[in-house]
Amino acid sequence: MSHWLNQSMLDKLTSPEPRLPYLEAWLLQEIWTTGRFADQDGKPSEYLRSGEGLVNEMEKLLSSTAGSYFTELCATPSPLKSLSEFFSEYEKGCVVVLDGCSLREIPRLTELAELSRRPVIETSCGRSAVPSTTEHFVGDRLGLGLPTIGPSRLASRRELKERGIAFYFFQSPNEHQAISEEAEHIIVWHRFPDRRYLDSTASTLEFYDSIWDTLELVWKRTVQALPPSRPVLVTSDHGYLYVGSGLSDRRLDGKDRPLKGKRFREFLEEEPLPEESPELFVDRKRRLAVIKGRCHNHPLAPSPSQSLYRHEGISLMEVLTPWLVLGPMEVKK
């Protein structure tokens, strides 16, 4: 029995109550924490390796005994965490979307918030769309009435202008943009770290060290560039899977065939839909099928056999995202 698996955990996982709130608390309070990062001698790659081993064990247990947690991951969140709701709650609020950032990076984000003298008001989980793609997140989770499109096309959208939202899109860590204080609300969308996962170097555990290090530069260009008097939400459109050695569910081998090797697929009207199964989520209304679980199938990166980081399916680490609400910058005494 794994050292984290005790009677209290078993009782919670086998109760008729929703499992997701408990799983979120477990991930935020026991796995992806500052303390566990320190226990790995402050080495990001080791923190990733050990944490993913624990999450993988939990996923195996859930898949065997409590597969309904996938249903909770696919359901509309309640209460709904959306950018629209954040703007309604926080006057002159700002949002920073770090594309592809995950719960794993919360200790780093919290550290950077402290260094920039912004108090953390809330640390919780947001939710990707299903499938866990950027475009579906824009259409389904922002709450701004937008279509399913990429963020590079948002700056000129009428839906944002009518709400008094200024939008800034960053593509590289070194990119700098002057952010105006005039808009009622501000959204800053940065392609980091997701764009890095398309790099052919995303094939080792140690690749994660560079993600951790580069976050400081990205933070300076985004969070620290915002008006210091305004509250800031730091969140993400989706997380990602790490499928290093021993971290792929072999029971899923070949289950992506109806998806043509991808993690999700939208079917034409004339195409037959696959049947719902423990391995596939099927939405007949949207004519959509998505793979469930952690598997090393055809990735997004240019080197399919080597890439260890990917998203677009349904799993804890793809669907659950960071939701950090920061207060205005504190005046240095």
C-alpha positions in Angstrom: 0.0 0.0 0.0 1.3 3.4 -0.9 2.3 5.6 2.1 -0.3 8.2 1.2 -3.2 5.6 1.0 -4.8 5.4 4.4 -8.3 4.6 5.8 -9.3 8.3 5.7 -8.5 8.6 2.0 -10.2 5.3 1.2 -13.4 6.5 3.0 -13.4 9.7 1.0 -12.8 8.0 -2.3 -15.5 5.4 -1.8 -18.2 7.7 -0.4 -21.2 8.6 -2.5 -20.2 12.3 -2.3 -18.4 14.1 -5.1 -14.7 13.2 -5.2 -13.3 16.1 -7.1 -13.2 18.6 -4.2 -11.2 16.1 -2.2 -8.8 15.4 -5.1 -8.3 19.1 -5.6 -7.4 19.6 -2.0 -5.0 16.6 -2.1 -3.2 18.0 -5.1 -3.0 21.6 -3.7 -2.2 20.7 -0.1 -0.1 17.5 -0.3 1.4 17.1 -3.8 2.1 20.4 -5.6 3.3 22.3 -2.5 6.2 24.5 -1.5 7.1 22.0 1.2 7.3 19.0 -1.1 9.4 21.1 -3.5 11.8 21.9 -0.7 12.0 18.2 0.1 13.4 17.6 -3.4 16.3 19.9 -2.6 14.6 22.7 -4.6 15.2 20.8 -7.9 12.1 21.2 -10.2 12.7 18.1 -12.3 12.8 15.9 -9.1 9.8 17.6 -7.7 8.0 16.8 -11.0 9.2 13.2 -11.1 8.2 12.4 -7.5 4.9 14.3 -7.7 3.8 12.6 -11.0 4.6 9.2 -9.4 2.1 10.0 -6.6 -0.5 11.4 -9.0 -0.2 8.4 -11.3 -0.8 6.0 -8.4 -3.9 7.9 -7.5 -5.1 7.8 -11.1 -4.6 4.0 -11.2 -6.6 3.6 -8.0 -9.4 5.9 -9.3 -9.6 4.3 -12.7 -10.0 0.8 -11.1 -12.4 1.7 -8.3 -14.0 5.2 -8.8 -14.0 6.0 -12.5 -16.9 8.4 -12.0 -14.4 11.1 -11.2 -14.1 11.6 -15.0 -17.7 12.5 -15.0 -17.0 15.3 -12.5 -14.0 16.5 -14.5 -16.3 16.8 -17.6 -19.2 18.5 -15.9 -19.6 22.3 -15.8 -17.9 23.6 -12.7 -20.1 24.8 -9.8 -19.6 27.5 -8.9 -18.4 28.5 -12.3 -14.9 30.0 -12.2 -14.6 32.2 -15.3 -12.9 35.4 -16.2 -16.3 37.0 -16.5 -17.1 36.1 -12.9 -13.8 37.4 -11.7 -14.4 40.7 -13.4 -17.8 40.9 -11.7 -16.3 40.3 -8.3 -13.2 42.5 -8.6 -13.5 46.0 -9.8 -10.8 46.9 -12.3 -9.5 43.4 -12.2 -6.7 42.1 -14.3 -6.2 38.5 -15.6 -3.0 36.8 -16.6 -3.5 33.6 -18.6 -0.3 31.5 -18.7 -1.1 29.1 -21.6 -0.5 25.6 -20.4 0.5 26.4 -16.9 -0.4 23.6 -14.4 -1.1 23.0 -10.7 2.6 21.9 -10.4 3.8 25.5 -10.9 1.7 26.9 -8.0 4.7 27.0 -5.6 6.7 28.9 -8.1 3.8 31.4 -8.8 3.3 31.9 -5.1 7.0 32.6 -4.6 6.9 35.1 -7.4 3.8 36.8 -6.0 5.7 37.2 -2.7 8.7 38.6 -4.4 6.6 41.2 -6.2 4.8 42.1 -2.9 1.4 40.9 -4.0 -0.6 39.0 -1.3 -2.2 35.8 -2.4 -6.0 36.1 -1.6 -7.1 32.7 -3.0 -5.4 29.5 -4.2 -7.7 27.1 -5.8 -8.4 25.1 -9.0 -9.8 26.4 -12.2 -11.0 24.1 -15.0 -10.1 23.7 -18.6 -12.7 23.0 -21.2 -13.4 19.5 -22.5 -11.3 18.8 -24.6 -8.5 20.6 -22.8 -7.5 22.8 -25.7 -6.9 26.6 -25.8 -9.6 27.3 -28.4 -12.3 25.4 -26.5 -11.3 27.2 -23.3 -11.8 30.5 -25.1 -15.3 29.5 -26.2 -16.5 27.5 -23.2 -14.8 28.9 -20.0 -14.1 32.6 -20.4 -17.7 33.4 -19.9 -17.4 36.3 -22.4 -19.6 35.0 -25.2 -16.7 34.3 -27.5 -16.5 31.6 -30.2 -14.0 28.7 -30.2 -11.0 30.6 -31.5 -7.3 31.0 -30.6 -6.2 33.9 -28.3 -4.2 35.6 -31.0 -7.5 36.6 -32.6 -9.0 38.2 -29.4 -7.5 41.7 -29.4 -10.0 43.1 -31.9 -13.1 41.2 -30.7 -16.3 43.2 -30.1 -17.2 41.1 -27.1 -14.2 42.4 -25.2 -14.5 46.0 -26.3 -18.1 46.1 -25.2 -17.1 45.1 -21.7 -14.2 47.5 -21.5 -11.6 44.8 -21.6 -8.1 45.5 -23.1 -6.4 42.4 -24.4 -2.6 41.8 -24.8 -1.1 38.7 -26.4 2.5 37.6 -25.7 4.3 34.9 -27.7 7.8 34.7 -26.2 9.3 35.1 -22.7 11.5 38.0 -23.8 8.6 40.0 -25.4 7.8 43.3 -23.8 4.6 45.3 -24.2 3.5 48.6 -22.5 0.2 47.9 -20.7 -2.1 50.9 -20.4 -4.0 51.7 -17.2 -7.0 53.2 -19.0 -9.1 50.1 -19.6 -11.8 49.0 -17.1 -10.3 45.4 -17.1 -7.2 43.9 -18.6 -6.4 40.4 -19.9 -2.8 39.4 -20.6 -2.4 36.1 -22.4 1.1 34.5 -22.6 1.9 31.5 -24.8 4.4 30.3 -22.2 4.8 27.5 -21.2 2.6 25.8 -23.8 4.6 26.9 -26.7 7.8 25.4 -25.2 6.1 22.0 -25.2 6.1 22.1 -29.0 9.9 22.3 -28.9 11.8 19.1 -29.8 13.8 19.5 -26.5 10.6 18.7 -24.6 11.7 15.1 -24.3 13.4 14.9 -20.9 12.6 15.3 -17.3 15.2 18.0 -17.0 13.3 20.1 -19.6 11.0 21.0 -16.7 13.9 22.9 -14.9 13.9 25.5 -17.7 10.1 26.0 -17.4 10.5 26.7 -13.7 13.4 29.2 -14.3 11.7 31.0 -17.2 8.6 31.7 -15.2 10.4 34.5 -13.4 11.0 36.4 -16.7 7.4 35.8 -17.9 6.1 37.0 -14.5 8.1 40.3 -14.9 6.6 40.9 -18.4 3.1 40.1 -17.3 2.0 40.4 -13.6 4.6 43.0 -12.7 3.8 45.1 -15.8 0.2 45.5 -14.7 -1.0 48.5 -12.6 0.2 47.8 -9.1 -3.1 49.0 -7.5 -5.3 46.4 -9.2 -6.1 42.8 -8.1 -4.8 40.1 -10.5 -6.0 36.6 -11.3 -3.2 34.3 -12.5 -4.7 31.2 -14.2 -4.4 28.9 -17.2 -6.4 27.5 -20.1 -5.3 23.9 -19.5 -2.7 21.9 -17.7 -0.7 19.1 -19.3 0.4 15.5 -18.9 3.9 14.3 -18.1 4.3 10.8 -19.5 7.8 9.8 -18.5 8.9 6.2 -17.9 6.3 4.1 -16.2 3.7 6.9 -16.3 1.5 5.8 -19.2 -1.5 3.6 -18.7 -0.9 0.6 -20.9 -4.6 -0.3 -20.8 -5.2 2.8 -23.0 -2.9 1.5 -25.8 -4.8 1.5 -29.0 -7.9 3.1 -27.5 -7.2 6.3 -29.4 -7.8 4.6 -32.8 -11.3 6.2 -33.2 -9.5 9.5 -32.6 -6.9 8.8 -35.3 -4.1 8.8 -32.8 -5.1 12.1 -31.3 -6.3 12.9 -27.8 -9.7 14.2 -29.1 -11.6 14.3 -32.3 -14.7 16.1 -33.6 -16.7 13.9 -35.9 -18.6 15.0 -39.1 -22.3 14.4 -39.3 -21.9 11.5 -41.7 -19.3 9.8 -39.5 -20.3 7.2 -36.9 -19.5 8.2 -33.3 -17.6 5.7 -31.1 -19.4 4.3 -28.1 -18.8 5.8 -24.6 -16.4 3.6 -22.6 -14.1 3.7 -19.6 -11.4 5.0 -22.0 -13.4 7.5 -24.1 -15.7 10.4 -23.2 -18.3 10.9 -26.0 -20.5 14.0 -26.3 -23.1 13.1 -28.9 -24.6 16.6 -29.1 -21.2 18.1 -29.9 -20.1 15.0 -31.9 -16.9 14.9 -29.9 -14.8 12.1 -28.4 -12.0 12.6 -25.9 -9.5 10.1 -24.4 -9.7 9.7 -20.7 -6.5 9.1 -18.6 -2.8 9.2 -18.9 -1.5 7.7 -22.1 1.5 8.1 -24.4 -0.3 8.5 -27.6 0.3 10.7 -30.7 1.4 14.1 -29.2 1.3 17.6 -30.4 5.0 18.1 -30.6 7.0 17.7 -33.8 8.8 14.6 -32.4 5.9 12.2 -31.5 8.1 9.4 -30.2 10.1 11.7 -27.9 7.7 14.3 -26.5 6.8 13.7 -22.9 4.5 16.7 -22.4 1.0 17.0 -23.9 -2.6 17.9 -23.4 -6.1 17.9 -25.1 -7.5 14.9 -23.2 -9.2 14.4 -19.9 -7.1 13.8 -16.8 -6.5 15.4 -13.4 -3.4 17.3 -14.6 -4.9 18.4 -17.9 -8.2 19.6 -16.7 -7.5 21.1 -13.3 -5.7 24.5 -13.5 -4.2 27.1 -11.2 -6.5 29.8 -9.9 -4.5 32.4 -7.9 -6.1 35.7 -7.0 -3.5 38.3 -5.9 -4.2 41.5 -4.1 -2.8 45.0 -5.1 0.9 45.4 -4.6 1.8 46.2 -1.0 3.6 49.5 -0.3 7.1 48.7 0.9 7.7 50.1 4.4 
